[in-house]
Amino acid sequence: MVNKKVLGLIVVVILVAAVAVAALQMNLFQPAPSAEARPIKIGLVACYNKAEGQDMDRAAKLAVEEINAAGGIYVSEWHTKVPIELVEVNTEDDTPAKAVSPVTQAVTETGVDLLIGGYTSAGTLANQVVAIEHRVPYIITGASSNLVTRRGPQANYGGLPEGDTRRIDDAEGMSYMFHYCTTTGDYSKTVVNFFAEKMKPLLDDEFGFAESRKLRLAILYRDDAFGKGVVSDSKSLIQSNNLPIEVVAERAYPTTATTFQTDLTAVKAAKPDAVYVVDFIANTAEIIKEGQRDVGLNTVYIAVECCEDPQFYTLLGNYGDKQLLESKFAPYAGPPYYLPMITTYVASYQQKYNTLPGMMGADTYDAFYIAKDAIERAGSVDKAKVRDALESTAMDQMLIMTQTGKIQFSTGTNYHEISAVTFIEQLVWNATLGECRSVIVYPETAPVVGTLKQADFVLPEGYQPGST
Amino acid sequence: MVLAIKESIANTFGFVKNEVVGFSRSRMFYYVLAALAIAAVVPLFTSSYVLSEVLTPMVIFTIYASSWNLLASSGQGSLGHAAFLGIGGFASALLVIKLGIPPIIGLFVGSVFSAVIGLLIGLTCVRLKAWFLGMVTFGFSVIAVTIISQFDAVTGGIMGFRTPLIVERGLPFYYLTFVFAVISVFAIHLIMRSKLGLAFRAIHGNELEAKMNGVNTAKYRLIAFVLSTFFAGLAGGLYAQSIQYIQISIFEPYYSFLPLMICVIGGLGTLEGPIIGSVIIVAIDRYLPGIDSALQFLKPLFPNVSFVGPPLRMLFLGLFLIVIVVFAPKGLTAFIRRAYAYFRGKLVTVKEQ
């Protein structure tokens, strides 16, 4: 009798459990999606007329397609997944005059929930004011000046009187800014360390220079925040770390310049061992070509990471052979790549757009996943909640390597910045492809990833060092 | 001396009073009143974007183009007016930030500073003819960029900085710029109607003839230059506030050619030309790039760009300028006046019949 009762109880428990599991699987306990559910509007701030902007656009579309194909972003407040609606915010030439208006339109008219992108430091410093005023989280993937997150006192946003509830103070305003990009300090450090640790010993060996002889570095840069930032950071790093490098020439040229023979002639007269070129794709390629072709400055040129783009390789042609590129994403240095995810990304990108991706797009691609992760953890599109969630981001690194292997935004003095790993690539002419490819030559290893270096750095053919 | 000053002030007031009374009795007065009413009421019904990014720049560029137009009325041309726009913008913002003076005072002092620089430049170059003056002003704008860039520690021009605001953005700021624009345009109108304006027009008409009639052409050319740079500086101060940011790019050649384009499109030497030109240029600038979705079919013509709007805007602006120069060399103002006269003539004929 007892056994029958126990048996009956067990049967009932099993039945109830089975029904509960079935109900869970069929989402019967799940509340119905909220009527407020709508696509999440993410604005991509980019200069779509330039190669860098087009790469960002392509990468953003790829990320959005992938996320939406997987159902979208789950917003617990709405009890459902919603797709991302990509809002293209074209800042054209990214001067402050052009960069502010489209962002204002995206924020005030389109009502974006979050902004991603930014290109030049000046343009981003100008348009971020709109995001600050309206408390819109902005993941800045360009603009290497660290001022985009460390502006300091900026007076009164919006001209609002004290006590006005719409008034926003500096600390609160800047808390909506997130810099998912290397700064001028980050990559200057890699560049000067490379010259001190790798190139100087090589020159000493090759040309029998005395150990006391410093490496002669020339810096040729665009006369703007980006150029000045790199020069200032490089010089202070050389000085503070007592590196065996002497800056023998510093030449600034207007941002509107298109030919550089005069500057290159002056640089040549300074007899440098290497030339650090600080500009965007088109000008950097032109400088490297003119330097070798027109001025006969047969030296080592090093370009900055924003030049990591198919257009740079195309423009350079065989003038790029054995020249250097500082970067944090190397689609031309594989396969195989140092991160498995790069293999997947490069394949998807090539399949969709029939070209290799660039560095600016890689940051952008990651940023969409960072946004997705933050919104899902926030469970809401409320901007303050999303900001809080972004602050506590702790995702595994994606296309951009970080010192900890995790995507985390800093707090304190270095507010909302990431600790990206940067490296030096050397371009190698590939006659079969009719274009250069690259190999990573510095550093040997990277945290978490392990071995990074693919080949030893070699001097270009016909290389002439500076004065003895 | 005091009596002479008193007499001069009384004369000026008398002149202004006569002009206002005369103007209020003309038919034009009602048109101006209607235009002002529209400009004052329309912002109440527009979005914040249209208000801050379309209407406000229209008003500010009206001041800027009017300043250039005033210079052109004295037979001079500037290809580097951006220098004064930039100086006004930088000076007014820096004075507020560094010295802590109220933004409204900073705006005036910045404009005066621009005029003082204009005086110094003018002293050296107002005797130059036509294109030579244009080239000198263009050269000065390049020098101004270099100075701002070299003294970056003081100016902060390379990275740029946020500008303090006189009033809250949106409607209050629009009405502030609107009041400045009305005062500026009216002041320029009075100048052109005064003996000063007569001298400017005489120089513009035939400098040699003016000189033979006893007009000190160098003096009047200098006055026109200084007045023009004052209004350009005022526009610069307001423009820097309108985008809440100022950076060295304000000195770019685009801003030097902007008032020239506005005046050519609107009508050189007319009061309403800079107003009409500003409305058209800002509308082209803001709305043509945004029509991409409607122009998807044109994308194959621009394979290297994701957006059709920006290149289309440049194309359209270029074509528009060519059409204006060829078919309406006196600008849209003359065209509108002719059209008005034509339809009014038709109306009178119909009434007579």
Interface residues (C-beta under 8 A of the other chain):
Chain A: Y48 N49 G53 Q54 D57 E88 N90 E92 T95 P96 A97 V100 S101 T104 Q105 T108 E109 S121 A122 L125 A126 V129 S145 L147 Q154 A155 N156 G158 G159 L160 P161 D223 D224 A225 K228 A252 P254 T256
Chain B: S47 S48 Y49 S52 E53 I97 V145 S149 D152 I158 M159 G160 R162 P164 L165 I166 V167 E168 R169 F173 I243 Q244 Y245 I246 Q247 I248 S249 I250 E252 P253 R286 P289 G290 V305 S306 F307 G309 P310 P311
